[in-house]
Amino acid sequence: MTTIKAFDIPVSAPQLAEAMLDHSSTKPRLAGIEMERFLLTLDGELPTPEQHDAFYIDLKRLLGESASVETGSHAIEIKTEPESDPVSLSADLARKIEVLKHVAFRHDLIIQQSSDLPGYMTRQLAANVISRIDPVTHAVRRAYELCRAYERSGLNHVSAYSCTTTSLQFTHSVPDADQLHRFYRIHAAMMPLYYAIFENRTRVNGVHTAMAARRELGSQGLIPSYVFEAADGHDFVRKYVDNVLNRRMVTALSPDGQDFTLERPTRFTDLPEDQRTLGNLLQAASFAWNVCKIRPVLDEQALAQGDIALTHLLLEARDMDVSEKAIPAIAGWFFALTESEETLTAAEEFLEYLGIPVRSAPLQAGDMANTALRRIENRQEYLNLPYGDMGLALRDMVGQLILPILNDSGDPANAAPLWKEAAASAAPYFRVQPQALPALSTPFTAQDIRLSA
């Protein structure tokens, strides 16, 4: 039987929107975390392609699809399985991070613990000085083609963003389009707080390079206006798909699903007709670098019949620079926030009370959030930044919004104590200083991490 894939299916503008609007789920909420870390040699150099390949093959043998190479080449991404509670999620990620550290140690490499990059120019990182061909899958790595496409198109700010971000993404499922819209607005309104409190840069470089690049990206890097302009979930999805259709792509997918560089940045709607496929529509969606990201997950069984439907509708709060000790706090908070309709309503009401009118004046709330995000760059004490009509500092949101919701939900994953300590500090609480070498008390064995080869 011939397998139909996403890049085989021609797609018209309304089809993805209809699939998103038709999606309705009563399944238990699921969430996952992706965490990126930067790989260096013991003396702080970039690994050679041979060193990187040996490390990567070993890591993939143990973690499989849970490990990948990010666009910035030397950023290694670890992701969890979908989990239904914050304790399991935190434990899964912590276990995989330990595997990552042990494998790096075996190969005389270290994992950079802070989100500062080690002083390399963007052009050095964009050169993708690792193997062009993935030694496990034998496919051309996306990083190579993407960086080449950015350079060819003169999109230096995009290369800077892609190559200077090591971060964490938290992705959770939503039951339908209306909830997607409401959660997106809440996450967007709270992203200045997330970035401020989880800030894990040591300031060695003096500038928050990822946030500086976000400012250059404008609406493509911060919060798009349609999020707060949309009247409801239906309007939100229509505006989202229209935004995707008009987003400029620098690469498209070939008939065999590989990236190839376009002659110039091109909107999906301007691609040749035979390239306006579902695969390339999702490719266009991937070129959103906003602080929140929508991920429609296709139903493979429906796809095999040539139909477009979703199994999951996901929302991702992304690019938070964090230390490992922040993971329970993040997981506990996000699970608490998505717990029920009552919690969702409470979050909206708390934001209104704090002077961030996500319901009564959403366009104003969106402007406030983007203004606050633009200010997070060089300041050392981000949590003291005023935010909202009441002029409260960002840190006031912890005590007046996060802790009440966490306490109502029973302190999942011991998150509340961490948040209380964070609220007591005027500076980012979860920051750690980089260490030359991870502390290892015992030799690495497969039994220690309970993974089969």
MORA-V376933 format. One record per residue. N is the residue number from 0. PHI is phi in radians with two decimals (none if undefined). Layout:
# MORA-V376933
{{N,PHI} {N,PHI}}
This chain:
# MORA-V376933
{{0,none} {1,-1.31} {2,-1.58} {3,-1.54} {4,-2.01} {5,-1.01} {6,-1.42} {7,-1.57} {8,-1.71} {9,-1.09} {10,-2.38} {11,-1.75} {12,-0.94} {13,-1.34} {14,-1.15} {15,-1.17} {16,-1.05} {17,-1.11} {18,-1.11} {19,-1.20} {20,-1.25} {21,-1.33} {22,-1.22} {23,-2.57} {24,-2.26} {25,-1.92} {26,-1.18} {27,-1.02} {28,-1.06} {29,-2.17} {30,-2.57} {31,-2.50} {32,-2.22} {33,-2.03} {34,-2.23} {35,-1.87} {36,-2.42} {37,-1.67} {38,-1.82} {39,-2.39} {40,-1.38} {41,-1.06} {42,-1.70} {43,1.45} {44,-1.63} {45,-1.31} {46,-1.09} {47,-1.25} {48,-0.95} {49,-1.17} {50,-1.09} {51,-1.11} {52,-1.08} {53,-1.08} {54,-1.07} {55,-1.13} {56,-1.09} {57,-1.12} {58,-1.13} {59,-1.15} {60,-1.06} {61,-1.60} {62,-1.89} {63,0.98} {64,-1.23} {65,-1.34} {66,-2.19} {67,-2.69} {68,-1.73} {69,-1.42} {70,-1.01} {71,-1.30} {72,1.24} {73,-1.68} {74,-1.58} {75,-1.68} {76,-1.82} {77,-2.04} {78,-2.27} {79,-1.49} {80,-1.35} {81,-1.10} {82,-2.20} {83,-1.86} {84,-2.63} {85,-1.23} {86,-1.15} {87,-1.11} {88,-1.11} {89,-1.08} {90,-1.16} {91,-1.11} {92,-1.17} {93,-1.05} {94,-1.09} {95,-1.25} {96,-1.13} {97,-1.11} {98,-1.04} {99,-0.99} {100,-1.15} {101,-1.11} {102,-1.14} {103,-1.05} {104,-1.05} {105,-1.08} {106,-1.84} {107,1.01} {108,-2.17} {109,-2.26} {110,-1.81} {111,-1.11} {112,-1.53} {113,-1.59} {114,-1.60} {115,-1.21} {116,-1.41} {117,-1.46} {118,1.47} {119,-1.50} {120,-1.21} {121,-0.96} {122,-1.13} {123,-1.21} {124,-1.25} {125,-1.20} {126,-1.15} {127,0.97} {128,-1.39} {129,-2.24} {130,-1.05} {131,-1.16} {132,-1.76} {133,-1.11} {134,-1.26} {135,-1.71} {136,-1.60} {137,1.13} {138,-1.63} {139,-1.20} {140,-1.18} {141,-1.05} {142,-0.95} {143,-1.06} {144,-1.22} {145,-1.15} {146,-1.09} {147,-1.10} {148,-1.19} {149,-1.09} {150,-1.09} {151,-1.12} {152,-1.57} {153,1.28} {154,-1.59} {155,-1.14} {156,-1.17} {157,-1.24} {158,-1.05} {159,-1.06} {160,-1.14} {161,-1.12} {162,-1.74} {163,-2.11} {164,-2.02} {165,-2.12} {166,-2.76} {167,-2.22} {168,-2.03} {169,-1.96} {170,-2.08} {171,-2.27} {172,-1.44} {173,-2.20} {174,-1.33} {175,-2.84} {176,-1.15} {177,-1.11} {178,-1.18} {179,-0.99} {180,-1.12} {181,-1.17} {182,-1.16} {183,-1.05} {184,-1.09} {185,-1.15} {186,-1.06} {187,-1.05} {188,-1.15} {189,-1.74} {190,-1.05} {191,-1.01} {192,-1.19} {193,-1.00} {194,-1.13} {195,-1.26} {196,-1.41} {197,-1.68} {198,-0.93} {199,-2.17} {200,-1.54} {201,-1.44} {202,1.25} {203,-1.00} {204,-1.51} {205,1.41} {206,-2.36} {207,-1.38} {208,-1.09} {209,-1.16} {210,-1.24} {211,-1.08} {212,-1.15} {213,-1.04} {214,-1.07} {215,-1.15} {216,-1.25} {217,1.12} {218,-1.10} {219,-1.29} {220,-1.88} {221,-1.88} {222,-2.00} {223,-1.16} {224,-1.11} {225,-1.12} {226,-1.04} {227,-1.70} {228,-1.39} {229,-1.09} {230,-1.37} {231,-2.78} {232,-1.06} {233,-1.11} {234,-1.12} {235,-1.08} {236,-1.12} {237,-1.06} {238,-1.19} {239,-1.08} {240,-1.13} {241,-1.08} {242,-1.10} {243,-1.13} {244,-1.06} {245,-1.80} {246,-1.42} {247,-1.42} {248,-1.80} {249,-1.86} {250,-2.30} {251,-2.27} {252,-1.69} {253,-1.33} {254,-1.00} {255,-1.69} {256,1.47} {257,-1.73} {258,-1.19} {259,-2.38} {260,-1.33} {261,-1.38} {262,-1.08} {263,-2.70} {264,-0.97} {265,-2.34} {266,-1.26} {267,-0.94} {268,-1.16} {269,-1.76} {270,-1.17} {271,-0.97} {272,-0.97} {273,-1.28} {274,-1.77} {275,-1.48} {276,-1.91} {277,-1.06} {278,-1.04} {279,-1.33} {280,-1.15} {281,-1.19} {282,-1.08} {283,-1.07} {284,-1.08} {285,-1.23} {286,-1.49} {287,-1.50} {288,-2.01} {289,-1.16} {290,-1.15} {291,-2.17} {292,-2.39} {293,-1.70} {294,-2.23} {295,-1.35} {296,-1.80} {297,-1.27} {298,-1.45} {299,-1.14} {300,-1.16} {301,-1.15} {302,-1.08} {303,-1.09} {304,-1.68} {305,1.47} {306,-1.78} {307,-1.92} {308,-2.57} {309,-1.99} {310,-1.67} {311,-2.50} {312,-2.04} {313,-2.02} {314,-2.22} {315,-2.08} {316,-1.64} {317,-2.32} {318,1.09} {319,-1.52} {320,-1.51} {321,-2.34} {322,-1.65} {323,-1.14} {324,-1.24} {325,-1.42} {326,-1.02} {327,-1.06} {328,-1.13} {329,-1.17} {330,-1.08} {331,-1.07} {332,-1.19} {333,-1.16} {334,-1.17} {335,-1.10} {336,-1.13} {337,-1.64} {338,-1.15} {339,-2.82} {340,-1.06} {341,-1.14} {342,-1.18} {343,-1.06} {344,-1.12} {345,-1.07} {346,-1.10} {347,-1.06} {348,-1.18} {349,-1.09} {350,-1.09} {351,-1.04} {352,-1.06} {353,-1.41} {354,1.51} {355,-2.06} {356,-1.39} {357,-1.17} {358,-1.85} {359,-1.36} {360,-2.55} {361,-1.05} {362,-1.09} {363,-1.13} {364,-1.08} {365,-1.10} {366,-1.10} {367,-1.06} {368,-1.11} {369,-1.14} {370,-1.07} {371,-1.12} {372,-1.10} {373,-1.18} {374,-1.50} {375,-1.51} {376,-2.59} {377,-1.89} {378,-1.18} {379,-1.47} {380,-1.97} {381,-1.01} {382,-1.17} {383,-1.56} {384,-1.14} {385,-1.24} {386,-2.62} {387,1.64} {388,-1.12} {389,-1.38} {390,1.27} {391,-1.29} {392,-1.27} {393,-0.93} {394,-1.11} {395,-1.14} {396,-1.14} {397,-1.12} {398,-1.24} {399,-1.78} {400,-2.26} {401,-1.22} {402,-1.10} {403,-1.04} {404,-1.23} {405,-1.09} {406,-1.12} {407,-1.14} {408,-1.67} {409,1.49} {410,0.89} {411,-1.06} {412,0.98} {413,0.95} {414,-1.30} {415,-1.03} {416,-1.02} {417,-1.12} {418,-1.16} {419,-1.09} {420,-1.14} {421,-1.13} {422,-1.16} {423,-1.40} {424,-1.90} {425,-1.47} {426,-2.00} {427,-0.92} {428,-1.48} {429,-1.57} {430,-1.24} {431,-2.24} {432,-1.47} {433,-1.13} {434,-2.03} {435,-1.18} {436,-2.69} {437,-1.15} {438,-1.31} {439,-2.18} {440,-1.55} {441,-2.35} {442,-1.09} {443,-1.32} {444,-2.44} {445,-1.10} {446,-1.14} {447,-1.01} {448,-1.76} {449,0.94} {450,-2.18} {451,-1.48} {452,-1.19}}
